[in-house]
């Protein structure tokens, strides 16, 4: 269960710490993002907000604030293979599953360990401070879906004999 009050307090503290004002638009966008577990794109979040009576929020405002939230550490953009930025409020450290069929992004909070070679920092001088894993595959719904009908039959796998020309 999401503790909305705690999340909002985290947002307000982070905005003030980084010298940004606390506006009703920012709070509205953050609340909507924090309630979603489906890692929405800016467009999807904008559409939701517009449908909820927030027509004054432009898509540009939603984008700008999502990137602001990311820069102050209260949200993050999830890298997905489709190249579209998806956003998440990281309540706890976690990884993601990405469905290559429908584009769904699902949190994986337990059971995925990321082991980094201990010599990595020695060899490269790069200090790793975190890692996020995005595992690709097909969700259950996409695995069970029937292939779309396109008006032609699938080949039986047998090759037709070519006739001499």
Secondary structure, 3 states (H helix, E strand, C coil): CCCHHHHHHHHHHHHHHCCCCCCHHHHHHHHHHHHCCCCCCHHHHHHHHHHCCCCCCCHHHHHHHHHHHHHCCCCEEECCCCCCCEEECCCCCCEEEEECCCCCEEEECCCCCCCCCCCHHHHHCCCCCCCCCEEEECCHHHHHCCCCCCCCCCCCCCCCCCCCC
